[in-house]
Amino acid sequence: MVVFFYILLFLTFLAAAAIHIDELKQLVRRLRESDSAAFKSIYDLFYPAIYRFLQFKLNDDEVARDIIQDVFIKIWENREQLDENRSFKSYLYKVAGNQALKHFRHEKVVRKHEQEEQTRSHEVESPHTQLEKKELSERLQSAIRQLPEKPRTVYLMSRVENLSYKEIAERLDISIKTVESHIGNSLKTLRRLLASG
């Protein structure tokens, strides 16, 4: 199975490599100038290889499909910093690897949060209190899962990992103001969801 994957990845890489280096440089140059047609060409050209790379790393087709969208969104958002004289393929794989790593970190935070909730629920309390806490915990977990991915990640890093806004901003490569905004919006959404539940 692993050998078959590497053969597929290699064949996909060859297909992507078939484009002449000058053509790729021109596409990257046009992308840097916000040419959406160039972006679509790059997307179509590299999607199969990056998808297989993420599929192998994550071992989950659905998550790989989600993350590859994030990869290309990041490429578009950072297009003005692209340098056509540097290896675009290497940059693309680096972005994909970083997005996969962020996913693993997020999963780790969620698991830690769930374990802490389970530990708290095993403390000696009256059956009624335990039931209330269990219901509240389930409602809170459900509400957290309904948050958009970025605000959810920021919220969990703050509340579960106890990271400062500055640490979160540095880890996610966003501004402290953005962290504050995500936390504020998350708390409003959670309050609304818990109140309506």
N, C-alpha and C positions, 0 to 999 in steps of 0.2 A: 504493500500500500504506500509506504513512504517512498520507495523507489519510483512508483508510478507517479506520485505527486511531483517528484523532482524532474521527471521526464516532461510532465505537463508544464511545469514552471519554466524549464529550459526552452521548450518549444514556444511558449508565450513570449519569453524574453527575446528569442530570435525574431519573432514576428515584430516586436517593438523595435528591435535593433535594425530591422530592415529599412527604416527611415534613415535617410542620409543625415549625417551630423549637421550639415549646413541647413537642411530643412528644419531640423529640430531647433537649432539656434534661432532661426527665423520665427518659428512658432512661439518660442519663449519670449523673443523680443516683442512680438505682437501681443502676447498675453500680458506682458509688463505694461503695455499701453492700453490695457483693458479691452482688447479685442475678444468678444465673446465667441466668435467663430474659431479663433485659435484655441481658446479654452476647450471648446467642444472637441476639436481635433485631438488635443492632448488627452482629454478624458477618454475618448474612444480608443485611442492608441494604447494607453497604459492601464486602463481599467482591468482587463483580464489578468495581467501579471500581478498587479497590486492586490486584486481580489484573492488570487490564489495564495499570495504571500500571507495575507491576513487570515485566510481560511486555515492555513497550516499553523500559524502562530496561535490562533485563538481556539481552533478546533470547534468552531460554531459558525455555521453558514449565515444565520440571521444577524449575529453580532458583527460578522465580517462585512455584511452588506451595509449595516448602519455606520460602521467606522469608516468604510471607504468613502461614504458621503462626507463625513467630517474631514477626511484627508483632502478631498478636492475643494471643499469649502475653505480650508486653511490655505491651500495653494492660491485660490482666488483672492482671499483677503490679504495675502502677503505678496501679491503679484508684483507690486512696485519695487520690491526688494530683490527680485529675481535677477540673476546675472547669467546671460546666455553663454558666457565663456566658462562657466563652471558646469560640472556634470549635473544635468537636470534629473537624470534617473537616480543618481545617488541621493539627491535632495528629496526626491519623491519617496524613496524607500525609508529615508531617515524620518520624514514626517509620518509615514505609515507606522513605523516602529514606535515612535513616540506616542501616537494615538492609541496603539495597542497597549503600551505600558500604562497610559492614563486609565484605560479600561480596567486593567488588572488591579491598579491601585484603588480605583473606585469600588471594585468587587470586594477587595480586602476590607475597606472601610465599612461596607454594608454588612459583611459577615461579622466583623468585630461588634458593630452596633447590635446586630441580632443576638450575638452571644451574650452581650452585656444585659440585654433585655431578658433573656432566658435566665441568667444568673439572678437578676433582681426578682423575677417571678417565683423563684424557688425559696426565697426568704420566708421565715415562719410568720404567717399572717392568718387572719381569719379567712375562711373560705369565701365569704362575701367580698372582702377587700381584694383577695387574690383574683376573683372573677372580674371585679371592676377594673383592676390594673391590667389584667389580660385583655379585656375588651378595649380599654384605652390604648394599650400598646399596639393592638392589631389595627385600630383605627388610625393611629399615628403612622404606623408602617405603611398602611394603605395610602394615606395622604402624602407621605414622603415619596412613594413610588409614582404618584401622579404629578409631581413637580417635573418641569422640563429638565433635561440631563445636566446642563451647566449649573443652574441654580441648586439642583439636588446635590451635585458634587461639592459645591461651595458650602452648602448648609451642613453636610455630613463632615466635611473637613473641619468646620468650625465647632460643631456640637459633639462629634464623636472623637475626632483626633485632637480636639482642643487646641487647634492651631490659631495663631493670631491672624488678623486680616492681612498683615504684611507678609507672613509666611505663605498664606494661601495665594496671595497675589504673585509672589515670586515663583511658587510651584506651578501655577497655571498660566504664567506669563500674561497676566491681566493687571489692570490698575486697582489700587485699594478702593477707589470710588466704585468700581465695577463690583468688587467683592461686597461692599456695603449695600449696594443696590440689590444684588442677588439675595443677600441675607434678609434684607427688609421685605422684598417681594415674597420670598419663601415663607417668612413668618406670617405675613398677611394671608397668603394662600392657605397655609396650614390652619390658621385660626378659622378661616371661612369654611374649609372642608370639615374641620372637627365640629364646628358649631352646627353645620347642616347635617352631620352624620347622626 
